[in-house]
Amino acid sequence: MDIVKGCVAQSRAGRDKGRFLLVLGVADGYALVADGDLRKLAKPKRKNLIHLSATGTILGPQDTATDKTLRNALTKRFGGGDRQKEA
């Protein structure tokens, strides 16, 4: 599965390892990602594509309008827990 704008990916490396992130854009082997919690939509993180794993889920515009709606959408689909990590 390819990582494209609007899809949800899981971080495989770094401090945010295990977190689910929304891909805001892709260019030159990097993706801009945000989770609405540690990384806000206004200040996304630049992450290498090899450090991301696509989940196959695409969020619509209603789920990505604000940081709060993004957090709620990620928690609803992938569980909350501490730091949204998968067990």
C-alpha positions in Angstrom: 0.0 0.0 0.0 1.3 3.4 -0.9 1.5 6.4 1.4 -0.6 9.2 -0.1 -2.1 12.5 1.1 -5.0 11.8 3.5 -4.0 8.3 4.5 -3.2 7.2 8.1 0.2 5.6 8.7 1.9 4.1 11.7 5.3 5.3 12.7 7.9 2.5 12.7 10.9 4.6 14.0 11.7 7.5 16.2 10.2 9.0 19.3 6.8 8.7 17.8 7.2 4.9 17.1 3.9 3.1 17.2 1.7 6.3 16.9 -0.8 6.7 14.1 -0.3 9.8 12.0 -2.2 11.5 9.2 -0.2 12.1 6.1 -0.7 15.8 5.0 1.5 15.6 1.9 4.3 13.6 0.2 7.3 14.9 -1.7 10.9 13.8 -2.3 10.8 10.7 -0.2 9.4 12.5 2.9 5.9 12.9 4.3 4.4 15.7 6.3 2.5 14.1 9.2 0.4 15.2 12.1 -1.6 13.5 14.9 -3.4 16.5 16.4 -1.7 15.8 19.8 2.1 16.1 19.8 2.2 17.2 16.2 -0.5 19.8 15.3 -1.9 20.3 11.9 -0.4 23.8 11.8 3.1 22.4 12.4 3.4 19.0 10.9 6.5 16.8 11.2 8.6 15.9 8.2 9.2 12.1 8.3 11.1 9.7 6.0 8.7 7.4 4.1 10.8 4.3 5.1 9.9 5.1 8.7 6.1 4.9 8.0 3.8 1.9 7.5 0.5 2.6 5.7 -2.7 1.3 7.4 -5.0 1.4 4.4 -7.3 3.9 6.1 -8.1 7.3 4.5 -9.7 10.1 6.5 -12.1 12.5 5.0 -12.1 16.3 5.3 -14.6 16.2 8.2 -12.1 14.2 10.3 -9.2 16.5 9.6 -10.7 19.9 10.0 -9.1 20.6 13.4 -6.6 19.0 15.8 -9.5 17.9 18.0 -11.4 16.1 15.2 -8.2 14.5 14.0 -7.4 13.2 17.5 -10.9 11.9 17.9 -10.8 10.1 14.5 -7.5 8.4 15.2 -8.6 7.4 18.7 -11.9 6.0 17.4 -10.4 3.9 14.6 -7.1 2.8 16.2 -7.8 3.0 19.9 -6.6 5.5 22.5 -4.5 4.2 25.3 -1.2 5.8 26.3 0.3 7.5 23.3 -1.9 5.5 20.9 0.5 2.6 20.7 -0.5 -0.7 19.4 0.0 -3.7 21.8 
